Amino acid sequence: MRLFQSTIGLKILMALSGLVGVGFVVGHMLGNLQIFLGPKALNDYAAALHGNAALLWGARVVLLGAIAVHVTTALRLNKKASNSRPVKYAGNGGWLGASYATRTMRQGGYILLAFIIYHLLHLTWGAPVLPADSVANVDWSNGPVDVYKNVVGGFKFVPTALFYIVAQVMLGLHLTHGIHSMSRTLGISNPVWTERAGKAAVATGIGITIGNVAIVLFGLIAG
């Protein structure tokens, strides 16, 4: 409970939960990029995941727990910051002087939370969110599901594809700032390693954005 009461503890929890999220995002993207290898490759990958229920549900529980901790700590840190300084910073040293990724962390976080809920409804639970959404077949009880068809069908509706693309851009910005901030929170203070961590954060953010947007565009074009 002390971790949830101190600013440093909250930052450590945010960093560790963010690290879990980064690992999942990278693995999820690499798996989904198999769509470029054709239907069989992606469907075989999905079938392998669903064939190991313990691994699948274990990963889901850990990820959902990490998201819950990340959101909770973000809200508490934001409240602490607002209470400690009710007047906003002004000038180049404050909000206006921050990087775009830093300035959009809060807004990006809201968009990403909305995206996660939408994504779960759309392609994980197969619920029609918008009237024109393609309803995904996610029933594995009758045999393997055609995940390739779900992805292509899911992105053929242009507004859905655009929302996914915007969310991936915000995810890239979120990761760029978050990974760099996480490295400092977890003790990387040497100027050389801080610079390397910053470059790694930018590279990760750009790579995740390009990879995920490519998947969406593939589905949109193929659909």
C-alpha positions in Angstrom: 0.0 0.0 0.0 3.0 2.3 0.6 3.7 2.2 -3.1 0.2 3.7 -3.8 0.7 6.4 -1.3 4.1 7.9 -2.3 4.9 9.7 -5.6 8.1 7.6 -6.1 6.2 4.4 -5.4 3.5 5.3 -7.9 6.1 6.1 -10.5 7.7 2.7 -10.0 4.4 0.9 -10.3 3.7 2.9 -13.5 7.1 2.1 -14.9 6.8 -1.7 -14.2 3.2 -1.9 -15.4 4.2 0.0 -18.5 7.1 -2.4 -19.1 4.6 -5.3 -19.1 2.5 -3.3 -21.6 5.5 -2.6 -23.9 6.4 -6.3 -24.0 2.8 -7.2 -24.9 2.6 -4.6 -27.6 5.8 -5.7 -29.3 4.8 -9.4 -29.1 1.3 -8.7 -30.3 2.5 -6.7 -33.3 5.1 -9.3 -34.3 2.5 -12.0 -34.2 0.0 -10.0 -36.2 2.6 -9.0 -38.8 2.3 -12.6 -40.0 -0.7 -11.4 -41.9 1.7 -10.5 -44.6 2.8 -14.1 -44.9 -0.8 -15.1 -45.8 -3.9 -16.5 -44.2 -2.3 -19.9 -43.2 0.6 -18.2 -41.3 -1.7 -15.9 -39.3 -4.3 -18.5 -38.6 -1.8 -21.1 -37.5 -0.3 -18.5 -35.1 -3.7 -17.7 -33.6 -4.5 -21.4 -33.3 -1.3 -22.1 -31.5 -2.1 -19.3 -29.0 -5.6 -20.6 -28.4 -4.3 -24.2 -28.2 -2.5 -23.2 -24.9 -5.3 -21.9 -22.7 -3.0 -21.5 -19.6 -0.6 -19.3 -21.5 -3.4 -17.3 -23.2 -5.4 -16.6 -20.1 -2.3 -16.1 -18.0 -1.1 -13.4 -20.4 -4.5 -11.8 -20.5 -4.7 -11.7 -16.7 -1.2 -10.2 -16.3 -1.9 -7.7 -19.1 -5.3 -6.6 -17.7 -3.8 -6.3 -14.2 -0.9 -4.2 -15.6 -3.4 -1.9 -17.4 -5.4 -1.5 -14.3 -2.3 -0.6 -12.3 -1.1 1.8 -15.0 -4.4 3.7 -15.3 -4.8 3.9 -11.5 -1.3 5.2 -10.9 -1.6 7.7 -13.8 -4.8 9.1 -12.3 -3.2 9.3 -8.8 0.0 11.0 -10.1 -2.1 13.4 -12.1 -4.1 14.3 -9.0 -1.0 14.7 -6.9 0.6 17.0 -9.5 -2.6 19.1 -9.7 -2.8 19.4 -6.0 0.9 20.4 -5.6 0.7 23.0 -8.3 -2.8 24.3 -9.1 -1.4 27.0 -11.4 -0.1 25.7 -14.7 3.5 26.3 -15.8 4.1 29.1 -18.3 6.8 30.0 -20.8 9.2 27.8 -22.7 10.2 25.9 -19.6 6.7 24.6 -19.0 4.0 22.9 -21.0 4.9 24.9 -24.2 8.5 23.8 -24.0 7.7 20.1 -23.6 8.0 17.6 -26.4 4.8 16.8 -28.3 4.9 13.2 -27.0 5.1 14.6 -23.4 2.2 17.1 -23.9 -0.1 14.4 -25.4 0.5 11.7 -22.7 -2.8 12.4 -20.9 -4.9 12.8 -24.0 -3.2 9.9 -25.6 -3.8 7.8 -22.6 -7.6 8.5 -22.8 -7.6 7.6 -26.5 -5.6 4.4 -25.9 -8.0 3.3 -23.1 -11.0 3.9 -25.4 -9.1 2.0 -28.2 -8.4 -1.0 -25.9 -12.1 -1.3 -25.0 -13.1 -0.9 -28.7 -10.5 -3.4 -29.8 -11.6 -6.0 -27.3 -15.2 -5.6 -28.4 -14.4 -5.5 -32.1 -12.0 -8.3 -32.7 -11.6 -10.2 -29.4 -15.2 -10.6 -28.3 -16.8 -10.1 -31.8 -19.3 -7.5 -30.8 -20.5 -5.0 -33.4 -19.6 -1.6 -32.0 -20.6 0.5 -35.0 -23.5 -0.3 -37.4 -21.2 -1.0 -40.3 -18.6 -3.0 -38.3 -18.0 -6.5 -39.5 -18.8 -9.0 -36.7 -15.8 -11.2 -36.1 -16.3 -14.9 -35.6 -14.5 -15.6 -32.3 -16.1 -18.9 -31.4 -13.2 -21.5 -31.1 -15.5 -24.2 -29.8 -16.4 -25.4 -33.3 -12.8 -25.5 -34.6 -10.2 -23.0 -35.7 -11.3 -19.5 -36.4 -10.4 -17.7 -39.6 -8.5 -14.8 -37.9 -7.2 -13.6 -41.2 -10.7 -13.1 -42.4 -11.6 -11.3 -39.2 -8.8 -8.8 -39.6 -9.5 -8.1 -43.2 -13.2 -7.8 -42.6 -12.7 -5.7 -39.5 -10.8 -3.0 -41.3 -12.8 -2.7 -44.5 -15.0 0.0 -42.8 -13.0 3.2 -43.3 -13.9 5.0 -40.1 -12.9 1.9 -38.1 -9.5 1.8 -39.9 -9.0 5.5 -39.3 -9.7 5.2 -35.6 -7.2 2.3 -35.4 -4.6 4.4 -37.2 -5.1 7.4 -35.0 -4.8 5.1 -31.9 -1.5 3.6 -33.2 0.0 7.1 -33.7 -1.0 8.0 -30.1 0.4 4.7 -28.9 3.7 5.5 -30.6 3.9 8.9 -29.0 2.9 7.3 -25.6 5.6 4.7 -25.9 8.2 7.3 -26.9 7.7 9.4 -23.8 6.8 6.5 -21.6 9.8 4.3 -22.3 12.2 7.2 -21.8 10.5 8.2 -18.6 10.4 4.6 -17.4 14.2 4.2 -17.9 14.8 7.2 -15.6 12.3 6.0 -13.0 14.1 2.6 -12.9 17.4 4.2 -12.2 19.1 4.9 -15.6 20.8 8.3 -14.8 24.1 8.1 -16.6 24.0 10.7 -19.4 25.3 8.2 -22.0 22.7 5.6 -21.2 20.0 8.2 -20.8 20.7 9.3 -24.4 20.6 5.7 -25.6 17.4 5.1 -23.7 15.9 8.1 -25.4 16.9 6.9 -28.9 15.6 3.4 -28.1 12.3 4.9 -27.0 11.9 6.9 -30.2 12.9 3.8 -32.3 10.4 1.7 -30.4 7.6 4.2 -30.8 8.2 4.6 -34.5 8.6 0.9 -35.1 5.3 0.0 -33.3 3.4 2.8 -35.1 4.7 1.7 -38.6 4.1 -2.0 -37.9 0.5 -1.7 -36.5 -0.5 0.9 -39.1 0.8 -1.4 -41.9 -1.5 -4.2 -40.6 -4.5 -1.9 -40.6 -3.8 -0.6 -44.1 -3.3 -4.2 -45.3 -6.7 -5.1 -43.9 -8.3 -2.0 -45.4 -6.9 -2.6 -48.9 -7.5 -6.3 -48.9 -11.0 -5.8 -47.7 
